[in-house]
Amino acid sequence: MQKLFYIGLAGALGTLARYGLSGWVQRLGDFSYPWGTTAVNLLGCFLFGLVWTWAEARLWFTGEMRAVVLVGFMGGFTTFSSFAFETGMLLKDSQWLMACANLVLQNLVGLVALALGWAAGKAI
């Protein structure tokens, strides 16, 4: 139960960090492109890769600490980093078809799901 508390707390902190950074970047200029979200997603991917590599190579993260940082904080900061990591691991393991399926399913089908959600929201 304590592990879940810390994951939730880290998730809340990640969410606040995402909100703050995304808003700050977006306020830097009059952008029609969502640069704030892009900055968060790219930074999140970099940080996820950095923390994962440190945790694997240096073994100074316990399994619980890794869950708190990667699932909790990074999950609250950006789920895109998890998507990029999982796709990267598929590519690293030469699972090309699965990597392509992951890209298509989560991006194209995600957009279809969004459109269906919009339609459902209007109908209700």
Secondary structure by P-SEA (a helix, b strand, c coil): caaaaaaaaaaaaaaaaaaaaaaaaaaccccccaaaaaaaaaaaaaaaaaaaaaaaacccccaaaaaaacccccccccaaaaaaaaaaaaaaacaaaaaaaaaaaacaaaaaaaaaaaaaaaac
